[in-house]
Amino acid sequence: MCTCITFKNNDFYFGRNLDLEYQFGEQVVITPRNYVIKFKENPEYTTHYGMIGMATVAGNYPLYAEAANEKGLCMAGLNFPGNACYKEVKRGAVNVASFEIIPWLLGRCATVKEAGKMLENMNITNVSFAEKLPAAPLHWMLADREECIVIEAVEEGVKIYENPWGVLTNNPPFPFYQSYLCNYMNLSSQPAENRFSSGLGLKPYGQGMGGIGLPGDASPASRFVRTAFLKWNSTCPQEEKANLSQFFHILDNVSMVRGSVMTPEGKCDITTYSCCINADKGIYYYKTYENNQIQAVRMTEKDLEGCRLLIYDLNTEQNINWQN
């Protein structure tokens, strides 16, 4: 399970919680402009936009979970089991394997609108990266500072949805969320008002009662509602550290605590890492389950001039600031 959000408060931010019962060898990876990206059914990119994100590097290929390019276009793949439906390679279509979608779009597109043209006639194929790395069932959120869309490959084909909330979780398919949020339209961050009956003198007995009914469980639908409520009622100074703190506070409210969510196999689903990308400045911030001190990797102009992947191992050991 996962939760992904956009956030704009002067600068534009994009990030997610990645929730899994295991780690997948993730590292922060910068792909410079001249690194050759190969595709199964499309011509390779010998030059492209530089990008930064979290990835597993296999066979010197960055398998991105999420990334942002130097133009500020961001994309993340989230778990979508039971609904994701990839097809065989189709003649006459633009065939893109599921693991290729992030570099394929971020390598060429500066905006969501540009990406929309590349998405026309796209067929997301069931081709695996390798025998031991089968295609993961995913759907994707793609965003810039002006627009956000969701991409889903389902039985009927590839569907593209406008996403005005800038939030994505997991199942069900996105059309469900387009109406589901209406069930919570009476929630408010303001002090509670008596709507029960004008004939009863009911008064709130504490702060925060306007939000009674906000779901607190870890299901995808509940995380979607809670994240949207927190994001759209968020207020903080237009300053990098304040924005960063606010962004991670929102994600913390939908993170998985070890032992609170068990998989059918009896394993603990946890938030292995949370990330926040300042898409305007090209800075990738993250923290892990074991180390909640925020780490940062910059994508500099010098980084983008090369032709080899730049890889940064995660700092997963807890850092404690002793004050005495």
BELPE-V39976 format. One record per backbone hydrogen bond with DSSP energy under -1.0 kcal/mol. NH is the residue of the N-H (numbers start at 0). CO is the residue of the C=O. If there is no record, write none. Layout:
((NH/CO) (NH/CO))
This chain:
((2/16) (3/167) (4/14) (5/165) (6/12) (8/10) (10/8) (12/6) (13/276) (14/4) (16/2) (17/272) (18/0) (19/269) (26/54) (27/311) (28/52) (29/309) (30/50) (32/303) (33/305) (34/31) (36/44) (44/36) (47/32) (48/106) (50/30) (51/67) (52/28) (53/65) (54/26) (55/62) (57/60) (60/57) (62/55) (63/61) (64/53) (65/53) (66/74) (67/51) (68/72) (69/49) (71/68) (73/142) (74/66) (75/140) (76/64) (77/138) (79/136) (82/79) (83/79) (84/152) (86/123) (92/89) (93/120) (95/122) (97/124) (99/96) (103/99) (104/100) (105/101) (106/102) (108/104) (114/110) (115/111) (117/113) (118/114) (121/118) (122/93) (124/95) (125/86) (128/132) (129/132) (132/129) (138/77) (139/150) (140/75) (141/148) (142/73) (143/146) (148/141) (149/160) (150/139) (151/158) (153/156) (156/153) (158/151) (160/149) (162/147) (167/3) (175/172) (176/173) (177/173) (178/175) (179/175) (180/176) (181/178) (182/179) (183/180) (184/181) (186/183) (187/209) (199/196) (201/199) (210/207) (211/208) (213/210) (222/218) (223/219) (224/220) (225/221) (226/222) (227/223) (228/224) (229/225) (230/226) (231/227) (233/230) (238/236) (242/238) (243/239) (244/240) (245/241) (246/242) (247/243) (248/244) (249/245) (250/246) (251/247) (252/248) (253/250) (254/251) (259/256) (262/266) (265/262) (268/260) (269/19) (270/255) (271/17) (271/269) (272/17) (273/286) (274/15) (275/284) (276/13) (277/282) (278/11) (278/276) (281/277) (282/277) (283/296) (284/275) (285/294) (286/273) (287/290) (288/271) (294/285) (296/283) (298/281) (303/299) (304/301) (309/29) (311/27) (315/313))
